[in-house]
């Protein structure tokens, strides 16, 4: 939390200095727009990190205990599966290991190399910090 506050203050200070130093005109307007986006992103960074993990909130009191859980892993898997289905790629299952940052795509045996490469590209773009593994899905016979 301390790091976040310091980074937001630093970015805000940079924006303030740029406001003072830059001459009036189109360059100043452009720089202000860019710095506004940077300040916004720096303020949203903890939320992005928070959503990327499982979390649990406990609220206690006389009324009892309310527990709220969210499983970001399932959300990531479902969203990636939907992205791949929209491209009509033969992905049977998506498994994401959040702790090790590994995404495993299980393909049907009918998948061709071009489809596998396209699905891998989509998965890498959706999960840029994850390693993507490809596994051919073989159904149980029996």
C-alpha positions as CSV (number, residue, x, y, z in Angstrom):
1,X,0.0,0.0,0.0
2,X,2.9,2.3,0.8
3,X,4.5,1.7,-2.6
4,X,1.2,2.5,-4.3
5,X,0.7,5.8,-2.4
6,X,4.3,6.8,-3.2
7,X,3.9,5.9,-6.9
8,X,0.7,7.9,-7.2
9,X,2.3,10.8,-5.5
10,X,5.3,10.6,-7.8
11,X,3.2,10.5,-10.9
12,X,1.0,13.4,-9.6
13,X,4.1,15.4,-8.8
14,X,5.4,14.7,-12.3
15,X,2.1,15.9,-13.8
16,X,2.3,19.0,-11.6
17,X,5.8,19.9,-12.8
18,X,4.9,19.3,-16.4
19,X,1.9,21.6,-16.0
20,X,4.2,24.4,-14.7
21,X,7.1,23.9,-17.1
22,X,5.4,23.2,-20.4
23,X,4.4,26.3,-22.5
24,X,0.8,26.8,-23.4
25,X,-0.3,25.2,-26.7
26,X,-1.0,21.9,-28.3
27,X,2.0,20.2,-26.8
28,X,0.9,21.0,-23.2
29,X,-2.6,19.7,-24.0
30,X,-1.2,16.5,-25.4
31,X,1.2,16.0,-22.4
32,X,-1.6,16.7,-19.9
33,X,-3.8,14.0,-21.6
34,X,-1.0,11.5,-21.5
35,X,-0.2,12.2,-17.9
36,X,-3.9,12.0,-17.0
37,X,-3.9,8.5,-18.4
38,X,-0.7,7.6,-16.5
39,X,-2.1,8.9,-13.2
40,X,-5.4,6.9,-13.8
41,X,-3.5,3.7,-14.5
42,X,-1.2,4.2,-11.5
43,X,-4.3,4.6,-9.3
44,X,-6.0,1.5,-10.8
45,X,-2.9,-0.8,-10.4
46,X,-3.9,-2.2,-7.0
47,X,-7.3,-3.1,-8.3
48,X,-5.8,-5.0,-11.2
49,X,-3.5,-6.9,-8.9
50,X,-6.4,-7.6,-6.5
51,X,-8.6,-9.0,-9.2
52,X,-5.8,-11.3,-10.4
53,X,-5.9,-13.2,-7.1
54,X,-8.4,-15.1,-5.1
55,X,-9.7,-13.1,-2.2
56,X,-11.9,-13.5,0.8
57,X,-13.6,-10.7,2.8
58,X,-15.0,-11.4,6.3
59,X,-17.3,-9.0,7.9
60,X,-18.0,-9.8,11.5
61,X,-20.3,-8.3,14.1
62,X,-23.5,-8.9,16.0
63,X,-25.3,-9.9,12.8
64,X,-23.0,-12.8,12.3
65,X,-20.2,-13.5,9.8
66,X,-20.6,-12.9,6.1
67,X,-18.0,-14.5,3.8
68,X,-17.6,-13.5,0.3
69,X,-15.2,-15.3,-2.1
70,X,-14.2,-14.8,-5.6
71,X,-12.3,-17.2,-7.7
72,X,-10.3,-15.2,-10.3
73,X,-9.0,-18.4,-11.7
74,X,-12.4,-19.5,-12.9
75,X,-13.1,-16.1,-14.4
76,X,-9.8,-16.2,-16.3
77,X,-10.5,-19.7,-17.6
78,X,-14.0,-18.9,-18.6
79,X,-13.0,-15.7,-20.4
80,X,-10.2,-17.3,-22.3
81,X,-12.5,-20.2,-23.3
82,X,-15.0,-17.7,-24.6
83,X,-12.3,-15.8,-26.6
84,X,-11.2,-19.1,-28.2
85,X,-14.7,-20.3,-28.9
86,X,-15.5,-17.0,-30.7
87,X,-12.6,-17.8,-33.0
88,X,-14.0,-21.3,-33.5
89,X,-10.8,-23.0,-32.3
90,X,-11.0,-26.6,-31.1
91,X,-10.0,-26.0,-27.5
92,X,-11.6,-28.6,-25.3
93,X,-10.5,-27.2,-21.9
94,X,-8.5,-24.3,-20.4
95,X,-6.7,-24.8,-17.1
96,X,-4.9,-21.9,-15.4
97,X,-2.4,-22.3,-12.6
98,X,-2.4,-18.8,-11.0
99,X,0.4,-19.5,-8.5
100,X,2.8,-20.7,-11.2
101,X,1.4,-18.5,-13.9
102,X,0.8,-21.3,-16.4
103,X,-2.1,-21.6,-18.8
104,X,-2.7,-25.1,-20.3
105,X,-4.8,-25.4,-23.4
106,X,-6.3,-28.8,-24.1
107,X,-7.0,-29.4,-27.8
108,X,-9.1,-32.0,-29.6
109,X,-7.3,-34.4,-31.8
110,X,-8.7,-32.7,-34.9
111,X,-6.8,-29.4,-34.2
112,X,-4.4,-28.4,-36.9
113,X,-1.1,-26.5,-36.3
114,X,-2.5,-23.2,-37.5
115,X,-5.4,-23.4,-35.0
116,X,-3.0,-24.3,-32.2
117,X,-0.7,-21.3,-33.1
118,X,-3.7,-18.9,-33.2
119,X,-5.1,-20.1,-29.9
120,X,-1.6,-19.8,-28.3
121,X,-1.3,-16.3,-29.6
122,X,-4.7,-15.3,-28.2
123,X,-3.8,-16.9,-24.8
124,X,-0.4,-15.1,-24.7
125,X,-2.1,-11.8,-25.4
126,X,-4.8,-12.4,-22.8
127,X,-2.4,-13.6,-20.2
128,X,0.9,-11.8,-21.0
129,X,2.8,-12.9,-17.9
130,X,1.8,-16.6,-18.2
131,X,3.5,-19.5,-19.9
132,X,1.1,-21.2,-22.3
133,X,1.2,-25.0,-22.6
134,X,-0.5,-27.1,-25.3
135,X,-1.9,-30.5,-24.6
136,X,-3.7,-32.8,-27.0
137,X,-7.0,-34.0,-25.4
138,X,-7.5,-37.7,-25.6
139,X,-10.9,-38.8,-24.4
140,X,-11.2,-41.8,-22.0
141,X,-12.2,-44.9,-23.9
142,X,-14.2,-47.1,-21.7
